C-alpha cells in the first residue's frame, strides 16, 4: 500500500492497479490558445524568472514591456480573436498563461492568484474588462466546469469581478445562443454557484439579525423587570 497526494492525478494513475485505472474520472483538459505564441513566450519567460510582484506589475502596467512596445498587433495564433483591443489582448494572454501554469493542482491555482491578482487588477480597467476576464476563464476551463466555477470564486475573492457583472455576463451570453444548455453549461454553473452563495449569505444575515433581535428583546425585558 502506498499513500499518494490526491491532487496529482498522474501519481494516482501510476499507483493504481491496472484494473482500477478505468474507474478514474477523465483528466481535466485545459484550452490554452497560445501554445508556441511569441508574446505568450515572453510572459512565460517572465514567470520563469520568478520576479517580485512589484517587478511584474511594473513590467505589465508600464506599457513599455516587450509585448506592447514591439508591435500594436500581437503575434497571435490563428485561433485568436484578432478583434480584441490591445489591452484586452494583453489581458487574454496574461491570464491564459497564468491559468496554464496554475492548472496542475488546486494548490497551484490558489497560489498563483494569491501572488498575481494585483497584476490582473492593473489590466481589468473597468466593468467591460470584467466581462473579458470571465470570458477568458470560461473558454480556458470549458472542459472543466468545476475549475471554472472555482476560478471565478477566486476572482471574486480578490474583487477582480463582482456579482452584478457575473450575472450580466452570463445573461448576455444566453441572449446570443438558443441552445443554452449544451453550449453554455459553464455559464450556467458559474451563475448557479453565485446565486447559491448569495442565498446562503442571505440566510446567514437573517440568522444574525434574528440573533440580534432576540438579544435586544431579552435585554430590554431584563431592564424592564429590574
N, C-alpha and C positions, 0 to 999 in steps of 0.2 A: 504494500500500500504506500502511495506517495501523495503528499499534500502539495497542491499547486494553487497559485493565486488565480481565482476565477475571473479576474479582469482580463487575462490574456487567453484568448480563445485558442491560439496556436499551441500554447503549452498544454491546455486541456486536451486538445486533439492528439498531441504526442503521448499523453499519459493514458488515455482511454484504450481499452481493448478494442480490437477491430470491429467486433460485433456490436459495440455500443456507439461507435462514431456516427452512425446513421441517425441516432436519436438527437444529436446536437442540432439546434436551430441553424438556419443558414447564416453565413457570415454577413455582417453589415457591409454594404457596398457604398462607398462614397462616390460623389460625382465631381471630381476635381477637373476643371476645364482647362487648366493652364500647364499641363504636363509638357515640358520641353519649351515653354514660352520664355523668351529672353527677359521680359520685365519681371515675371514671377521668379526667375532665377536670381535677379538682383535682390528681391525681397527675401528669398530663401537664404541667400548668402549672408544677408544682414542678420537674419535669425541665427544662423550658424555661428556668427561671430560673437553671439551672446552679449549684445550691448546692454548697458544700463538703460532703464526705461526712459530716462531723460534724453539719452542719446538717440534712441529710436524715435521718440516724439519729435525731437528737433529735426531729424532726418526726414520723417514723413511730413511734418507740418510746415517746414520751411519753404517748400516749393522748389528747393534747389537740389533735391535728390536726383540721382541719375535717371530715374523713370520719367519725371516731369520735365527735366531740363533737356533730355536728349531729343525728345520729339513730342509734339502735341498729338500725334497719332501713335498710340501704343501698338506694339507688335503682337497683336492678339492672334490666337489660333482661329481656324475657320469657324469653330462653333461659337465664338464670342459675339455678343451683340455689339456691333460697331456704332450703334446709335447712341450709346451712353456718353454723357458729357465726361470730360477729362477727370473731374473729381470723383464721379461715380465709378469710372473705370478703375481708378486707384483704390477706392473702397472695395470694389469687387475683387481685385487681385489680392489685396492685403488680407481680407477676411478669408478668402478661399485658401490662401497659403497658410494662414493661421489655423484654420479648421483642419487642413490636411496634415499639419504637424501634430495637432491635438487629438486626432481621431483614433489613436491607438487604444486608449482606455479612457474611462470617465475621469480618472485622476488627472490624466494629461489634459483633458478638456477643461476641467475646472482650473488647473494650474496656469494654463496659457491665458485664459481670460482674466484670472487674478492679476497676472503680470501686465497684459497688454490692453486692458479695457480703456485705459486713458488714451492710448494711441487711436483706437477706433473712435473714441469720442471726438477727436480732432477732425475726423473725416465725416462724422454724422453732423452736418452743419445745420439742418433744420428738419421739420417733420417729413418732408419728401424723402430725405435720406434714411429716415427710419424705415419707410416702406422698401427702399432699395436694400437695406440691410436684412430685412425679413425675407425678401426675395432671394437673396444670396444664401441664407440659411436653408430655406425651403428647397432650393434646387440642389444644394450640396448634399443634403440629407434626404433627398426624395425617395431613397430606398431604405430609409431607417426612420420611421416616424418617431420612435422613442427618442432618438438622438436630436431630432428636430425640435421636439417639444422641450427637451431638457436644455438645449442651447438657447431657446427663446426665454426660458426661465432665467438663465444666467444673464442674458441681455437685460431683462427687467431688473434683476438684482443690481446691476451697475447703472441703471437708468439710461441705457442706450436706446431702449424703446419703452413706450408706455402703453397702458391698457387701451386707451382710446385709439391709438394708431394701429394696434394689433387688430382690433375689431374692424376699423376702417379698411385696413389692408386686406383682411380676409374677405369682406363683402365686395370689395372692388374686384377681387379675383373671381368670386362667384358670378358676378354680373357678366363676365366675359365668356362664360362657359356653360353650356346647357347640362352636360353630363357631370354634375358636381361630384357625385360620389366616387366615380372611378378616377377622375383627373385631379381632384383637389383633396384627397384624403389627408395630406399633410396639413393643408389649410384648416380643414375641419378639426383635426385633432388638436392643433395649436389653439384654435378658438375655444373648443370644448374644455381644454385644460385651463385656459384663462377663466372661463365662466365658472368652472367648478371651484377654482381657488377664490374667486370673488364671492361666490355663495358661501364657502366655508368661512371666509373672513367676516361676512355679514352675520353669520350665526355666532361667531365669537364675540363680535361687537354687541349683539343683542344680549348675550350671556353676561358680558361685562356691565352693560347698562342695567340689567336686572339685578346684578350683584350690588351695584352702587345704590340703586333704588331701595333694595332690601335693607342695606346698611343704613341709609338715610332714614327709612321708616322706623327701624328699631332704635336708632339713635334718638330721634325725635320723641318716640314713645317713652324711652327711658328718661329723657329730660322732663317730659310732662308728668311723669309719675313721681319725680323727686319732690 
